[in-house]
Amino acid sequence: QAQMVSQLLSAAIDGRSLIRSWNLAQDTLWIWGWAIGGGCLVIWLRRPIYLMLATAIAIGMLAGICLILLQLGYWVPLIPAAIAIVTTEGIITLIIGIKQQQISTN
């Protein structure tokens, strides 16, 4: 309750905007966009060292964008989008590995 009161007082006295959040559709698109970006990284970068570096950069960019949006008064999902990047990369890497193993055994 103290945080809510503090925000209301800052909005009234200092003219600071209240923190807003996106609706469910916008949050879903945000998370899916980062997941698709992670999948594209796997397809584009086949070497694990490049993929790890690109993933670190992507998560850093995600955190930076979330921080900028927070300063503008928007609360956007950081952790779910980061989990989506890593999970998508893991699944696609696994699928590619299985397909390569099937090709090599045939």
LINBELMO-V201729 format. One line per field, one symbol per residue. ss: DSSP state (a for helix, b for strand, c for the rest). psi: psi as a letter, one per 40 degrees, with the letter a starting at -180 (. if undefined). Layout:
ss = ???
psi = ???
This chain:
ss = caaaaaaaaaaaaacccccbbccaaaaaaaaaaaaaaaaaaaaacccaaaaaaaaaaaaaaaaaaaaaaaaccbbcccaaaaaaaaaaaaaaaaaaaaaaaaaaac
psi = dddddddddddddeeiiihiiiidddddddddddddddddddddhdhddddddddddddddddddddddddeehhihddddddddddddddddddddddddddde.
